[in-house]
Amino acid sequence: MPSHNAIAFLCDLVLSVGVVFLVYKLIAPSLRELLDKIIRMPEGTAFYLRALSLVLFCLALSKVITGVNLKSDAHAIEYVWAVGSHLSDVLDSLFMTLLAFVVVVTILVVVLRSKNGQ
């Protein structure tokens, strides 16, 4: 029988990667369309989307890789709080990363639009 720490870690991992996957799937089509119009290079669009996905998934994994380390006599609710704490860290980092990415894409849009005369 697996330990409660292992089960909590797997729940933490699945939830964190699931949230990142959901956020990426929600923003990827619009971002692809924007980058296709601005960059006009399919390779550039693919690069930015792959870079974003790589950063987001590495971010989620870095926050949950420490695992859940509670004593064996811990109550079930303590595991729930531990998973919630890790998920909160993932969401905080996800927000900051997306904010930074929006700034980079905005600068890219402004520079390339003025360069292309649009």
N, C-alpha and C positions, 0 to 999 in steps of 0.2 A: 504494500500500500504506500503510495507516494506521501511525502510529508506535506504538511500544510504550507510550509514555506515554498515548496516547489509548485504547488497548485496556485498559490498567490502570485508567484513569479510568472507563471504561464498566463494567468488572467491579466496581469499587468502588461505583459508583452503583447498579447492579442488586442487588448483595448488600446494601447498606445499606437501600435502599428495600424490598427483599424481607423483610428481618428486621423492619423496622418494620411492614410490612403483616401479616406473620405474627403478631406480638405483638398488634396491634390486633384482628385477626380472632379471636384466642383470648380476649381479655378483653371485647370489645364486647358479646356476648350477655348475659353475666352482669352487666356494668355497666348495660346497658339495663334489665334486669329489676329490679335494685336501685334504680335511679333512678326507674323507673316506680312502684315501691311507695312510695318515700319522698317524692318530689316531687309526684306525682300531677298533673303537667302535662306533656303530650307535648312541648310546645315547650321546656321546661326540659331534658328528657332529650335531645332533639335538639341543643340548644345545647352541653351538656356533652360529648356524644360527638363533635360536630363540632370543638369546641375541642380535645379531646384528639387527634383525628386530625390537625388542622392543626399543632398543636405538635410532634407526633411526626415528621411528614413534613418540617417546616421544620428540625427538629433534625438529621435525617439529611442533608438537603441542605446544611446549613451546615457539617457536618463533612467532607463529601467535595468541596465546591465548589472547594477549593484545588487539587484535581487531584494527579496524581502527576508530579513533576518530577525525573526522574533523567537522568543523562547518557546519550547514545546508546550508549556502550560498556558500559553496565551489564548484568550477567548477569540471566537470567530470574528467579532466586530473589530478587533485590533488588526486582523488581516485586511478587513475591508478598508479601514482607515489608512493602512500602509499602502494599499493599492491606490486609494484615492489621492494620497499625498504624491505618489509618483506620477499619477495622471495629471495632477495639478502642475507639477514641474514640467511635464511634457507640453501642456497647453501654454504655459508661460513662455517657454522657449520657442514654441511654434509661433506664437503671436509676435515675438521679437524678430524672429527670422523672416516671417512674412512681411513685417514692417520694413525691414532692411531691404528685402527683395523688391518691394514696391518702390522704395526710394531709388534703387538702382535702375529699375525698368523705367521709372519716370524720367530720370536723367537721360537714359538712352533714347526715349521717345522725343524729348525736347531737343537733344543734340541732332538726332537723325532727321527730324522734321525740318529743322532750320537748314540743315545741310542739303536736303532734297528740295527745298523751296516750297514746302507745303504750308 
